[in-house]
Amino acid sequence: MIVCVRLCNALPVDTAWNEMLDALDAVTPLIEDARLGTAFLDMHGAQGDLPAWSRAIRTLLSPFAFALRIGAGPNRFCALAAALRRDGMQIGTDARPALAPMPLDPLELEPGVVERLHLLGVTTLGALAALPHGPFVRRFGSAAARWHDAARGIDRAPFVPRGHAISIEAAMLGEGSAQSEAAVVFALRVLIGRVCSDLERCGKRASALQVEIELEDAQTERVEVQLAAATSQERAMLDVLRAKFEDMRFPAPICGLRVRAAGLEEGGEALPLLAGDEIDRANIAVVLARLEAMLGEPVRRARTRDAHPLEERFRYERFALPKREPPGGAAAEPKLVPQLRLLAVTEIEVRLRRGEPVAVGDRAVRHVAGPWRIEEGWFTTPVARDEYDVQLDTGEVCRIYRQGERWYLRGSYD
């Protein structure tokens, strides 16, 4: 069951809203921050019922002095509709009869769309659900498919919980002795144990960890650690964090830590039956963390991309291990990419028709792509040229370019 908590009348500032969401962690660690003033709580597997959860929510949020409405349903849309309809309302699994008499407000449509629907006599969710799906979507566009589903009690959007944060007090670090590695590692082990416990209880895995480090001089350091693979295992997380912190130095003693699980994913660990040829992802994550700690910057790799200038055919991105293929998954077909083989630059004769090459030497041109203007301004005298890819009547594909009034052959594709 999904519970919607919606603030009425006034909205808090971002800081107060985040504090309210942190307070709701005591009800469930699975909280989606839909927008300022609206949150969804995943209560699947939690003990109690809506009245008990409502009492707990109101008690936790009472210090913030905001009026709120609470509703519940089998998905987020139904929970929101229930909260808008009546405080404390719950919609069952068969949501369509309960939604039918409600106005269109839960869909949060633009005024122009609402006006068009009213002209058609559609003023309730039941009237919208009764419309034929195909003609309605063709008339109002692809977004109308989601409206029509919602009016029938269907919400296909995945539940996206916010990162679960856990903090510890300074006293747990030994009151000033946190400069020692043993004290920091002990505190991290305690925090990671709590995070992993919540992850396992909720059937989630984390692909990254966010660590906030509070220092005695009131500074705050923030460190984000990417894991080699999404996991909920304490040992794998602790090894990576220890490697990350090995060469880090802080200007003041540590007085507080906060560890947040990020990049949450569904399900348990995906492990192969025969792991003899599997790479050890946990060890690679530790090595990467140590390299980043030594270099002071993320480990990057070059990846090719589509671009005409050779200098722009690659980009640097953060290194990450590829995800495991699901068992029995079909391997992707290899993509054949023509490779440009550079030749000694040779002046050639090119005939033009309407500004396009139609012949290179005594060979006719079948197809032309271009021109691409290349400007190399870092030379003392700026150089500009127009490059073309041409397919000759022999089937050969060449790269040619014009600089000034002269033409040159730059390379051939293999």
PEKA-V335849 format. One record per helix or strand of 2 or more residues. SS is the DSSP state (a for helix, b for strand). FROM is the first residue (numbers start at 1). LEN is the number of residues. Records with the same first field share a line. If there is no record, write none. Layout:
SS = FROM-LEN / FROM-LEN
//
This chain:
b = 2-6 / 31-5 / 38-5 / 68-6 / 164-5 / 204-12 / 220-12 / 254-13 / 300-5 / 314-5 / 340-9 / 350-4 / 356-5 / 363-14 / 383-10 / 397-7 / 406-8
a = 14-13 / 50-15 / 76-10 / 96-5 / 104-4 / 111-9 / 125-5 / 133-8 / 143-9 / 170-4 / 177-3 / 181-22 / 234-12 / 281-15 / 310-3
//
